[in-house]
Amino acid sequence: MSSSSNLNKDNKNFELASIYKEKSSSKNIPFDVNLIDNLEKNAEAISIEIHRMVSSLQDKLATMSQSTLESIHVQNTIASKIDNDICKSVEQTERMITLCDTLNKDMNKIYALSDKVKQIQESLKTIEEFLL
């Protein structure tokens, strides 16, 4: 500490000690001048510990904030990819439905041809029976 802060501290101790002595002398209570000095040391140690703890908390909160931001970024990326995959899947499903409709129409034509083939077979069978 600098000499001016020591001087201020000594003056403060002297003033507090004088006030306490005046009050305590009227009650006849002994006063330990080192008591205030010990209180100041304890208060300073507590202050340093609080500062250390607040700094540690600040660092942890900064780390948590960074992790949260990274997590949000990952979630957004995943959500975007899922959205793209769903859109592609919907498009493929629509194409498949269109192909199934086309296949169904083609199958209807085949069923119609099949019916005609059956009619021809029946006609041939009837002619064969008639001729034999």
TIGUSE-478513 format. One record per residue (C-alpha): x, y, z; residue in one letter; residue number from 1. Coordinates in nm, 2 decimals. Example, Ala and Ser with C-alpha at 12.3 -4.5 7.8 and 13.67 -1.06 7.14 Angstrom:
<x->1.23, y->-0.45, z->0.78, residuo->A, num->1>
<x->1.37, y->-0.11, z->0.71, residuo->S, num->2>
end
This chain:
<x->0.00, y->0.00, z->0.00, residuo->M, num->1>
<x->0.11, y->0.35, z->-0.05, residuo->S, num->2>
<x->0.20, y->0.58, z->0.24, residuo->S, num->3>
<x->-0.11, y->0.80, z->0.19, residuo->S, num->4>
<x->-0.34, y->0.50, z->0.20, residuo->S, num->5>
<x->-0.16, y->0.38, z->0.52, residuo->N, num->6>
<x->-0.20, y->0.73, z->0.66, residuo->L, num->7>
<x->-0.57, y->0.73, z->0.58, residuo->N, num->8>
<x->-0.61, y->0.38, z->0.73, residuo->K, num->9>
<x->-0.43, y->0.48, z->1.04, residuo->D, num->10>
<x->-0.64, y->0.80, z->1.07, residuo->N, num->11>
<x->-0.96, y->0.60, z->1.02, residuo->K, num->12>
<x->-0.85, y->0.34, z->1.28, residuo->N, num->13>
<x->-0.76, y->0.62, z->1.52, residuo->F, num->14>
<x->-1.09, y->0.80, z->1.47, residuo->E, num->15>
<x->-1.29, y->0.47, z->1.51, residuo->L, num->16>
<x->-1.08, y->0.37, z->1.81, residuo->A, num->17>
<x->-1.14, y->0.71, z->1.96, residuo->S, num->18>
<x->-1.51, y->0.70, z->1.91, residuo->I, num->19>
<x->-1.53, y->0.34, z->2.04, residuo->Y, num->20>
<x->-1.31, y->0.43, z->2.34, residuo->K, num->21>
<x->-1.54, y->0.73, z->2.42, residuo->E, num->22>
<x->-1.85, y->0.51, z->2.40, residuo->K, num->23>
<x->-1.69, y->0.21, z->2.57, residuo->S, num->24>
<x->-1.53, y->0.42, z->2.84, residuo->S, num->25>
<x->-1.87, y->0.53, z->2.94, residuo->S, num->26>
<x->-1.97, y->0.16, z->2.97, residuo->K, num->27>
<x->-1.62, y->0.05, z->3.08, residuo->N, num->28>
<x->-1.59, y->-0.21, z->2.80, residuo->I, num->29>
<x->-1.23, y->-0.27, z->2.69, residuo->P, num->30>
<x->-1.15, y->-0.21, z->2.32, residuo->F, num->31>
<x->-0.91, y->-0.40, z->2.10, residuo->D, num->32>
<x->-0.77, y->-0.17, z->1.83, residuo->V, num->33>
<x->-0.67, y->-0.47, z->1.62, residuo->N, num->34>
<x->-1.04, y->-0.57, z->1.60, residuo->L, num->35>
<x->-1.11, y->-0.31, z->1.32, residuo->I, num->36>
<x->-0.80, y->-0.41, z->1.14, residuo->D, num->37>
<x->-0.90, y->-0.78, z->1.15, residuo->N, num->38>
<x->-1.25, y->-0.68, z->1.03, residuo->L, num->39>
<x->-1.10, y->-0.49, z->0.74, residuo->E, num->40>
<x->-0.87, y->-0.78, z->0.65, residuo->K, num->41>
<x->-1.16, y->-1.03, z->0.67, residuo->N, num->42>
<x->-1.38, y->-0.79, z->0.46, residuo->A, num->43>
<x->-1.10, y->-0.76, z->0.20, residuo->E, num->44>
<x->-1.05, y->-1.14, z->0.18, residuo->A, num->45>
<x->-1.43, y->-1.19, z->0.14, residuo->I, num->46>
<x->-1.43, y->-0.92, z->-0.12, residuo->S, num->47>
<x->-1.15, y->-1.09, z->-0.31, residuo->I, num->48>
<x->-1.33, y->-1.43, z->-0.29, residuo->E, num->49>
<x->-1.66, y->-1.27, z->-0.41, residuo->I, num->50>
<x->-1.47, y->-1.11, z->-0.70, residuo->H, num->51>
<x->-1.31, y->-1.45, z->-0.78, residuo->R, num->52>
<x->-1.64, y->-1.63, z->-0.77, residuo->M, num->53>
<x->-1.82, y->-1.37, z->-0.98, residuo->V, num->54>
<x->-1.54, y->-1.39, z->-1.24, residuo->S, num->55>
<x->-1.57, y->-1.77, z->-1.24, residuo->S, num->56>
<x->-1.95, y->-1.75, z->-1.28, residuo->L, num->57>
<x->-1.90, y->-1.50, z->-1.56, residuo->Q, num->58>
<x->-1.67, y->-1.73, z->-1.74, residuo->D, num->59>
<x->-1.91, y->-2.03, z->-1.69, residuo->K, num->60>
<x->-2.20, y->-1.82, z->-1.82, residuo->L, num->61>
<x->-2.00, y->-1.71, z->-2.12, residuo->A, num->62>
<x->-1.92, y->-2.08, z->-2.19, residuo->T, num->63>
<x->-2.28, y->-2.18, z->-2.14, residuo->M, num->64>
<x->-2.40, y->-1.90, z->-2.38, residuo->S, num->65>
<x->-2.15, y->-2.01, z->-2.64, residuo->Q, num->66>
<x->-2.26, y->-2.37, z->-2.61, residuo->S, num->67>
<x->-2.63, y->-2.26, z->-2.63, residuo->T, num->68>
<x->-2.56, y->-2.07, z->-2.95, residuo->L, num->69>
<x->-2.38, y->-2.36, z->-3.10, residuo->E, num->70>
<x->-2.66, y->-2.59, z->-3.00, residuo->S, num->71>
<x->-2.92, y->-2.36, z->-3.16, residuo->I, num->72>
<x->-2.71, y->-2.35, z->-3.48, residuo->H, num->73>
<x->-2.69, y->-2.73, z->-3.49, residuo->V, num->74>
<x->-3.07, y->-2.75, z->-3.43, residuo->Q, num->75>
<x->-3.14, y->-2.50, z->-3.71, residuo->N, num->76>
<x->-2.91, y->-2.69, z->-3.95, residuo->T, num->77>
<x->-3.08, y->-3.02, z->-3.86, residuo->I, num->78>
<x->-3.42, y->-2.87, z->-3.90, residuo->A, num->79>
<x->-3.33, y->-2.73, z->-4.24, residuo->S, num->80>
<x->-3.19, y->-3.06, z->-4.35, residuo->K, num->81>
<x->-3.50, y->-3.25, z->-4.23, residuo->I, num->82>
<x->-3.72, y->-2.99, z->-4.41, residuo->D, num->83>
<x->-3.53, y->-3.05, z->-4.73, residuo->N, num->84>
<x->-3.55, y->-3.42, z->-4.69, residuo->D, num->85>
<x->-3.92, y->-3.41, z->-4.63, residuo->I, num->86>
<x->-3.97, y->-3.19, z->-4.94, residuo->C, num->87>
<x->-3.78, y->-3.44, z->-5.15, residuo->K, num->88>
<x->-3.98, y->-3.72, z->-5.00, residuo->S, num->89>
<x->-4.30, y->-3.55, z->-5.08, residuo->V, num->90>
<x->-4.19, y->-3.48, z->-5.44, residuo->E, num->91>
<x->-4.09, y->-3.85, z->-5.48, residuo->Q, num->92>
<x->-4.42, y->-3.96, z->-5.34, residuo->T, num->93>
<x->-4.61, y->-3.74, z->-5.58, residuo->E, num->94>
<x->-4.40, y->-3.88, z->-5.87, residuo->R, num->95>
<x->-4.48, y->-4.23, z->-5.75, residuo->M, num->96>
<x->-4.85, y->-4.15, z->-5.73, residuo->I, num->97>
<x->-4.84, y->-4.01, z->-6.08, residuo->T, num->98>
<x->-4.66, y->-4.33, z->-6.20, residuo->L, num->99>
<x->-4.91, y->-4.55, z->-6.02, residuo->C, num->100>
<x->-5.20, y->-4.36, z->-6.19, residuo->D, num->101>
<x->-5.03, y->-4.40, z->-6.53, residuo->T, num->102>
<x->-4.97, y->-4.77, z->-6.46, residuo->L, num->103>
<x->-5.33, y->-4.81, z->-6.35, residuo->N, num->104>
<x->-5.45, y->-4.66, z->-6.68, residuo->K, num->105>
<x->-5.22, y->-4.89, z->-6.87, residuo->D, num->106>
<x->-5.34, y->-5.19, z->-6.67, residuo->M, num->107>
<x->-5.70, y->-5.09, z->-6.76, residuo->N, num->108>
<x->-5.60, y->-5.11, z->-7.13, residuo->K, num->109>
<x->-5.45, y->-5.45, z->-7.07, residuo->I, num->110>
<x->-5.76, y->-5.57, z->-6.89, residuo->Y, num->111>
<x->-5.97, y->-5.45, z->-7.19, residuo->A, num->112>
<x->-5.73, y->-5.63, z->-7.43, residuo->L, num->113>
<x->-5.75, y->-5.94, z->-7.20, residuo->S, num->114>
<x->-6.13, y->-5.93, z->-7.22, residuo->D, num->115>
<x->-6.10, y->-5.92, z->-7.61, residuo->K, num->116>
<x->-5.86, y->-6.21, z->-7.61, residuo->V, num->117>
<x->-6.10, y->-6.41, z->-7.39, residuo->K, num->118>
<x->-6.38, y->-6.33, z->-7.63, residuo->Q, num->119>
<x->-6.17, y->-6.44, z->-7.92, residuo->I, num->120>
<x->-6.08, y->-6.76, z->-7.74, residuo->Q, num->121>
<x->-6.45, y->-6.83, z->-7.66, residuo->E, num->122>
<x->-6.54, y->-6.76, z->-8.03, residuo->S, num->123>
<x->-6.26, y->-7.00, z->-8.14, residuo->L, num->124>
<x->-6.38, y->-7.26, z->-7.89, residuo->K, num->125>
<x->-6.74, y->-7.23, z->-8.02, residuo->T, num->126>
<x->-6.62, y->-7.26, z->-8.38, residuo->I, num->127>
<x->-6.41, y->-7.56, z->-8.30, residuo->E, num->128>
<x->-6.70, y->-7.73, z->-8.12, residuo->E, num->129>
<x->-6.93, y->-7.65, z->-8.42, residuo->F, num->130>
<x->-6.68, y->-7.80, z->-8.67, residuo->L, num->131>
<x->-6.60, y->-8.11, z->-8.48, residuo->L, num->132>
end
